């Protein structure tokens, strides 16, 4: 099985027109009795869902071997300048504020986009701009100046139940706005490895490439989720397992996207794990779910709150946390300086501890948080004191960072001719929207400059 984000991605792609589709019509009544229909609800919600098309460019190195000093001797005079290739992607979005023109979508729909176009349900096209995005939760907010927009009312995803009917609206395969229906198949799906913060709604309403960022609505026409990914067998498309980000999770991030253009997460300062039956028995507890604190980081918010290794967390701010991933999601959605009340068990006694979330000290960062042209790279701060340096610990093949010739293990010496040793310094030297970055890197015993445009 493979998990795919449900964005239709093309590189100089073309569409094939389909003909001969069987068409039919259902009667509006049988024996004078009206048939149940989703049409009235769909007619109200469709105008709030838009199709999104993006354009961008990536640098494609002709031959990475020509950067090696050994091979350069044999190909002197040969130009190995990066070639630019146009990229296109298709997705969907949901209008959440008609007055301000805010449209909610997925980060991966608009990541690296230089141009964002939206198409309304009536076929009218407009340009949009990026307000902010969060790759960790895969949420992005764009804005368009359009009169008479219709916003989709937000529901409460915390009240959604397995078995509830759901409707997905989006732009699969670039065909245009499409509506599918199904039920909520499961809740709280985590550990899929799609995003940094996962708490997915699972649905069998058909979701396909191009549906990313589209709406998952209930039968009242309220937005309960943002369609994001599908589980596919060998890449064969929809098999009835789709995932959506709960709207309550997304709406917690929107204010920060508007205010900062990104989500500024704080840190509690603990290492945690799931409470297993074996650990429960060892701690003398009669319970099967919970979160065990295995380590408390020195001088962290947790230590200041009195949290100790071995504490079992039962709830945060009155809400149960049964797994470590659930607790990570709750903490990850909280702002710096926000208070959180934890109910914990320590030596068979319940305690209430209050922690104030502290700013996170970044020792690693995904490249797209530094600049869109570094998307796909993970950069880590390593060493101490005079030996402190930045190293590329991971590069996703085919990503902008990969196409710019960055590779795992590269040590970054300087950025735009400025020596950098920390993530914080890197952020000061490179703007998120800079169109050009000059990196001096060390690769093995060799050093080279890489110009990223």
N, C-alpha and C positions, 0 to 999 in steps of 0.2 A: 504493500500500500504506500502511496505517496500523498503528501499534503501540498496543495498548490494554493497560492494566493489567487483569488479569482479576478485577476486583472488580465485583460487581453493585451499582450505586449507584442509589438511588431517592429522589425527593422526593415524599412523600405518595403512594406507589405502591401498586398492588394487583396481585395475582397472578390469573391465569386458570387454572382447572382444565382439564386435558386429559383427554379421555375417548376411548375406542375405540382405545387403544394395542394393537397386536398383541402377543400374548404367546405364547410357546412354550417348549418345554423340550427339552434335548438329553439323549440317553441317557447313562448313566454308563459304559456299556461297549458295545463292538461285538464280536460273536463271542467274548464272554468276556474281551476285552482292555480294560483300563481306559484311558479317554481322558485325555490330559494336561489338567490343570486348575490354575488359579491360586487356586482356592477355599481350599485349606488355608493358603496364605500370607496371603491377604486376610482370612481369619477372624481371624488373629493381629494384623494391623496395623490393621484398621478401628477398634477401640476407642480407638486413640491419636490418631485424627483427629477434630477437632470442627468444628462449624459455628459461625460467629461472626456475630452481628448487633449493629450499633451504632446508637445514636441520638445526635443532636446538634442544635444550632440554629445558623443563620446569620442575620446581619442583612441585610436587603434594603432598600436605600434606595428610597423612593417615586419620586423623580425627582432625579438628581444636579444637574440644571440649577438647582434651587431653592437650591443652595448658592452659586450665583454671585450676587454683590451686585447685578448688573444686573437679574436676573430677580426677586430678592427684593423689589424696589420694587413690582412688579406683583402680588405674591402675599402681601402683608402679612397676618399672622394665620393663614396657612395652615400647618398643622403638617406638617413633613417629617421626623418622627422615624422612625428605622429600624423596619421591621416584621420580626418574627422568623419564620423559616420552619423547619419541622422537616426534618431530613435523616435518611436511613436508608441503611445499606449492609450488604451481605452478603458474607461471605468465609469463609475456613477457617483452621484452625490445627492445630499438631501438638504433642502433649504430649511434652516432652523430659526432664522430671524429675517423676516421679509423686509422690515424697515432698514436694516443695516446691510442686507444682502449677504448674510453669512450662510455658507454652504458647508456642511460637514461631509467628510469623505475619509478614505484611508491614506495614510502617509505614503504607502508604496504606489498609490495611483499617481501622485504628483511629484514623487522624489526625483530630483534632478531636472525637473521640467523648466524650460526657458520660456515656453508659451503654454498657457492654459486656456482652452476654449470650452464653453459649455453650450449644450443644445437643450432647449426646453421641449416639453412634450408636444408643443405645437410646431416644432421644427425651427423656431427662431434661434439664432446663434449669437453669442456674446463672448467677450473676453473677460477673464477673471484673473485675480492676483492672489498670491499665497499670503495668508495672514500669519500662519505658524503651523508647525507640525511636531509630532512626537513619535519617533521611530520605535521607541520601546513599547508603546501601546498600539502603534500603527493607526494613529488618529491624526488627521490634518484638517485645517480650516482654511477655506478660500473665500474670496469676497468678490461680488460682481455688482456693478451699478445698473440695476434694472428696475424699471417701474412696475408696479402691480404684481410683485412676487407673491407667491402663496407659500406659507410656512407650514410644515407638518407639526402638529401638536405632539409633545413628548409624553410618552406613557411612563409607567413605573416598572422597570424590568425586574425589580425585586419581588413583584407580585406574580410574575409569569410562572405558570405551572407546566410540568410535563403533560402533554396531551392537549394543551390549548392550541387552537387553530392559529396559523400565522400565514402572512402573505409577503412574498419577496418581490420587490420592484427594482428593476435595474436595466442594464444595457448589455445583455450577453452577446458575445461575439460581434459587437458593433452592429447588431441587427436593428437597433432602435429600442425604445422603451418596451419592456416585456413584464408581464405579471404572472407569477406562479404561486401556487398555494400548497400548504401542507400543515404539519403540526410541529410543536416543540417536542423534539425527541429526547433531549437531555439538557441539564443545566450545569454550570460550573466546570466545564471541561478545561483541564489544565494539562501541562506536561507534554504538549504537542510539539513544542519547539518552533512554533511559528513566530511568536513575539516574546519580548522580554517579560511582559505582564499579560497573563492569560486567565480569562474567566469566561469562556465562550458559552453562548447559547447554541445548542446544536439543533438543526432543523432539517426536515426532509423536503421542505419547499425547494424546488429546483434552483440551484445556484450554479452558474457556469462562468468561465472566463469573461470578464467584462462587467460582472455584477458587483465587483469590489466597490465599496463605498455606497452601495445602494441601500434602500430601506427594507427593514423587516418590521412589519406592522401587525398589530392585532386586529380583531374584527371591528373595533371601534375606530380604526384608521389612525391609531396612535403609534408613534415611533417607539419600538422597543429594542431595536438593535441595528447595527451597521454591518451589513454582509461583508465578509472578509476573505474566507478561504473555503476550500472544498477538500474532501478526502477522495482520491481517485486511485483506482487500481491500474498501475502501470501507465498513468497519464491518459486514461481512456475517457476522461470527462466525468460528469456527474453520476454518482451512484447512490444518491439519496442521503449523503452525509455532508452537510454544509455547516459553517460556523459563522456566528455573528458576534460582534462586540456589544455587550449590554449597554443600553443608552445611559443608564445611571453611571456607569464607569466612564463613558465618553464625556458626559456633561460635566463631570468633575474636572476635566482637563481643559474644557473650552475657555474658561475665564483666564487661565494662565496663558493659553495660546494667544488670546486677544491682548493680554497685558504685556507679555514678554516675547511672544513669537515662538516660545518653546515651553516645555514643562520643567520646572526647577524642583527636582525631588530632593527631599532631605534624607537623613539617615538616623535609624534607631540605634544601630551599633550592636547587633547580635548575629550569631550563627545559630540556625535553628534546624530542626528535623522533625519528621512526623513521629508521633507517639505510636510505637508498635506494641503488640500484645506482650512481647518479651520485656520491653522497657516498662510497660504498665505494671507488670508483675514485680519487676525489680524495685519500682518505686512504691509498691504496696498500694496501688490504685485499682479501683474497680471501674475502669473506663477503657474505651477502645479507640477513641479519637481525641486528638489534641496536638499541641505543638510544644516540643521540648526545646528549651534554650540550652544549647550545648556549649556556647562560649559567649562571653560578654566582652566587648572591646573596651579597652582602657580609655577613660575620659569621654566616653560616648554618652548619648542621651539615656541609654538603658542603664549604664552604670550609675549615673546621677539619680536615676529614679529608684535605684535599689534592686534592680533585676539581678538575679544570680543564676549561674549555670546550674541546671537541674530543675529550674522552675518550669511548670507546665502551664502554658497560656490557654485559658478557656475562652475568653472573649476580649474584644477591643471595642471600646465605646458602646458597650451593650450588645454587640453583635458577635455571635459565635464564630470562632475560627477553629475549624476541625483539621486543617492541613497546613503545612508550612507554606505551600504555594498560595493558599488563601490569605494567610497572614502577610506574606510578601506583597500581595496585591493591595491589601488594605493600607499597609505602611507606605507603599509606593505611590499611592494616590493622595497622600497627605502633604500639606505645604510645610515649609520651614517655619518654625516657631508655633506650629499648631500643637495643641495638647492632645494626648491620647491616654485614656484610662484603660488599664489592663487588669483583668481578673486572672490571678494565677493561683496555682496550688503549690505550696512549698511544705514538705514534710507533713502532708495530709491536712494542711490548714489553708483556707482560702484567704488571699490577700488582695487588696486593691492598690495598684501602683500607678502613678501618673508620670508620664514622660513627656518632655517637650522636644519635638523633632528638631535636630540640628542640621546645618548645611552639610552636604556631602563633600568630602575632599576627594576630588577625582584623581585616581591613579591609573585609570584607563578610560577610553572614550571611543565610541564608534565614529568613523571618519565623517559620516554625513552630518554629525553634530558640529564638526569643525568647519566643513565646507562641502557643498553638494558634490564637488569634483573628487572628493575623497571617499565617497560612499562605497561601502563594501569592505573597507579596511577597519581593523581594530588596532588602535594605537595605545601602547601601555608605557607608563612611567616606571622605569626600572633603576636599580642601583640606589646608592645613598651618597650624600655629600658631594665631593668632587667627582665621583664616578656616576652621578645621576645622569640618565639619558632617556631618550624616547626610542622605542622599538616597535616595529610593525609586527604584531603577533598573529595576525590572521588577515587574509585577503580572499574575498569571495571571487571565484573565477567568473569572468564575464562582466564584473561590476566596473563602474567608472574608475575605481582605484586600480583594478587589475589592468584595464585597458590603458591606463596611464603608465604602466610598467612598474608599479609598486609590487613588491613581493614579500612574503613572510620572512621575517628575520632581518629585514632592512633596518638599519639604525639611522635615525634622522639626526643629522648634525646641525643643519641650519635651515631656516625657512625665510625666503626672500632676503637672503644674505645676513640674517640675524641668527646668532647662535641660540638654540633653544634646548632646555633640559627638562622642562615640566609641561604638563598639559595646560596649565594656567597660562604659561608664557606663550605657548603655541596659539592659544585663543586670542591673546592680545595682538599677536603679529598678523594673524590671518583672519579676515572678516568672513562671515558666513556666505556673503554674496560676492566675494572677490572673484574676478573672471580669470585670474592668472596666479599660479603659485609656483615658485621656484624652490625646489627641495634639493639640498645637498645630502646625499645618503652614503652610508658605508655598507657594502654588500660583500661579506667575506673579507678578503684582503684588498678589495677594490673600492674606490670612491668615485662617485659620479654625480652629475647634476641631472635632475629630471624637471622639465618644464611642463606643467599641467595647465591646459587651457580649456 
